Amino acid sequence: GVGMLMPLNNDKDADTMIASIGPFWDANETWLVLAVGLLLIAFPSAHSLILKELYLPAALLLVGLILRGVAFDFRAKASVSHKGLWDRSFKLGSFLAAFSQGYMLGSYVMGFESSLVSQLFAYLSGLGVCAAYCFIGATWLVMKTQGALQQSSIKTAKITLVIAFVGTLLVSL
C-alpha cells in the first residue's frame, strides 16, 4: 500500500515512506512465495488448476513483485537523476501486484468463468484490493510518520477505507 501511495513529486516524503517500510521489506513478499509453494505441495491438483486458469494474472503478479523489488533496491543506489524512474517503477509494481491479487481472487470466487459479469467482478475485486492495500499503507504511515505526511496519510486512510468498504459491499452483493 505504501508503494501505491508514494508521491512522485516529493522526494522528502518518498524517502520517509521508503524508510518506514525498509526494515520489513523482505518479509512482505515472502508469504506470497510460501503460499504458492505450500499450494503445490499440499494440493498439487488445485495448484495445477489454479495456475492454469490464472496464468496471466499470476505472471503479472510476479512481474509486479520483481519490479517492486528491483526498484526498491535500485532506488537507494541510484543517482538523483534516476531516482524518479525507480519511484515510478516501485509505484507501478505495487499497483500491478495488488491489482493482480484482487483480480485472481475475483476470478477464483466466480469459478474461473469468462463471462462479462465475471470479468467485471474480477476487475472490481482488483480495485478493491488496491484500495484496501492503500488503506493499510496509509494507516502504517500514520503510525510511522509525523507532521504533514502523517496528516495526509490520515486523509488518505479515511478515503481508502470508504472505497474499500464500498468495494467489499459490492463484492458481497
N, C-alpha and C positions, 0 to 999 in steps of 0.2 A: 504494500500500500504506500509506503514512503516513496518508493521509486516513481509511482504514478503521480504523486503529489509534488515531486521535486520541481522547483521553478527553473526555467531555462534562461531567465534574465537576471538572476540574483545569485552570484557566486557565493556570497557570505552565507545565505540561508541554505543553499545547496550543500555547502561544505559542512554546515552544522547538522543537516539532516543525514548526510552520509556518515558523519562521525557518530551519530546516535545509534545507527544500526551496525556499525563496523564490528564490534566485538561478537555480535550474534549472527553474523553473515553466513558462515558456513553451515551452521545447524539449520538454517531456514530452508535450504534446498535438500538437505539430506533425507528428510522424511518422504519426499516425492520418490526418490530413487529407491528407498527402502520399501515403500508401498508397492511399487511395480515389481520389485524382486520378490516380495512376500506373496503377491498375487500369482506369480509364475510358479513358485514352489508349492504353495498350498492348494491352488486351484488352476492347474495348467490348462484345462479346457476353457474355463472362464477367461483366463488370460488371453488365450488364442482368439476367442470370440470378441472380446472387448477391443483388443488391439487391431483385429481385422476390421471391425466396424468403425473404429476411431483412429485409424492410421494417420490421416492428415492432421486432425487436431492434436494428436499426440506428438507428431513431428513438429508442429508449430509450437507446442509447449516446450519441447526440447530446444528449439531454436531460440525461443524467448529466454529460457533459463541460461543457455550458453551466452547469449547476447548480454544478459544482465551480469553474469559472472565476469566476462571479459571486460565489459565497460566499468564495472566496479573496480577491478584491479588496475586497469589501464588509466582510469581517471586520476588515480593517486600518483601515477608516474608520468603523466602527460605534461607537455609544456602548456602554458597558459593558452596558447593559440588553438590547441586541440581539445581543451577541456570541454568546450561546448559540444563537440561531436560525441564524446563519451557520455555526457549528461543526457543528450537526446537518445543515445543508444540504450542507456540504462532505463530511461523512461519508456521507450518503445518495447524493450524486452520485458519490463514489468507488466505493461498492459497486455502484451501478447501472451505471457504466461498465465495471467489471471483470467483473461477472456477465454483462453483455450480450456482452462479447468472448468469454467462455468458452462461453456458450450458442450464439453464432454459429459458433464453432469446432466445437463438438459437432454442431450441425446439418449443417455442411458435411461433416464426417467421415462422418456417417451418410447422406449423399447427399440431404439435404433431405426425408427420409421423414417422415411424420406419425404413425407408429405409436407406441404407448405406450413401447416399448423405446427408440425413437429419441428421444422426448421426455425420458425418464429419463436417457438418455445425455447429452443436451444440458444438462439441469439439473445433472448430476454434473460435467460439464465446466465449467459456470459456477461452481460451488462450488470446484472445483479451481483455477481461475484466480484466484478471490478469495483462496484460501489461499496460492497461490504469490506473488501480489502482496503479501499481508500479510507473507510471509517476506522478500521483497525490501525492503519498507518497514522491517521490524524490523532487518534487517542494516544498512540505511542508518543507522538511528537508533543502532545500536551504534557505528558509525564516527563519527557526528557529535555524539553527546551524551556525558554523563558522569553519574556518581552514580546515584541511584535510577532515573531514566529509562533509563539505559543498562542497568542490571541487569534491569529489567522488560522491556526490548527483547530481551535475551539469552534470557529465559524464553519470550517470545512467539516468537522465531525458532525455538527448539527445537520448540515445539508446532506451529507452522505448517509447519515442514519435514516433520514426520511426517505431518501431514494432506495436504500437497501430494504427498508421496511415495506415500502410500496411494492418493490420488486418481489419480495417474499409473499406478500398478499396476492399479487397477480399470479405468481407461480403456483401458489396453493389453490387458487380458484381453478 
